[in-house]
């Protein structure tokens, strides 16, 4: 399963510590998202996360999306 840059950034913003944590946090916040495009992106990302294994999730590099402490 290939995630888009936007999907990967969204996972990183919620909780990239585990597939389950990312899915749960994103799903819990769906009702709070007012922007239709962002809500669609979040729903699609949750569906993709649900369709992969924990091992596949662990192979995704989220470090590129971490904030630089120097900024």
SVG drawing of the C-alpha trace seen along z (x, -y; Angstrom):
<svg xmlns="http://www.w3.org/2000/svg" viewBox="-19 -29 37 36">
<polyline fill="none" stroke="black" stroke-width="0.4" points="0.0,0.0 1.4,-3.3 0.4,-6.4 0.5,-9.9 2.6,-12.6 -0.5,-14.2 -1.7,-10.9 1.8,-10.3 1.9,-13.9 -1.5,-13.4 -0.5,-10.2 2.6,-11.9 0.4,-14.8 -1.9,-12.4 0.3,-9.6 2.9,-7.7 3.9,-5.5 1.7,-2.6 -0.9,-1.8 -3.6,-1.3 -2.8,-4.5 -2.9,-6.5 -6.2,-4.9 -7.8,-5.4 -6.8,-9.1 -7.7,-10.0 -11.1,-8.2 -11.8,-9.9 -11.2,-13.3 -13.2,-12.8 -16.3,-14.4 -14.3,-17.5 -12.9,-18.1 -14.9,-20.8 -13.0,-21.0 -14.5,-18.6 -11.2,-17.9 -9.4,-17.2 -12.2,-15.0 -12.1,-13.0 -8.3,-12.7 -8.6,-11.5 -11.3,-8.9 -9.3,-7.6 -6.2,-7.4 -8.0,-5.5 -9.2,-3.0 -5.7,-2.5 -4.3,-2.1 -6.9,0.6 -5.9,2.5 -2.2,2.8 -0.3,4.9 1.6,3.5 4.8,4.6 4.0,2.6 3.2,-0.4 6.5,0.0 8.4,-0.3 7.0,-3.8 9.5,-6.6 7.8,-9.4 11.0,-11.2 10.9,-13.5 7.6,-15.0 9.0,-15.6 9.3,-19.3 12.8,-20.7 13.5,-21.9 15.8,-24.7 12.9,-26.5"/>
</svg>
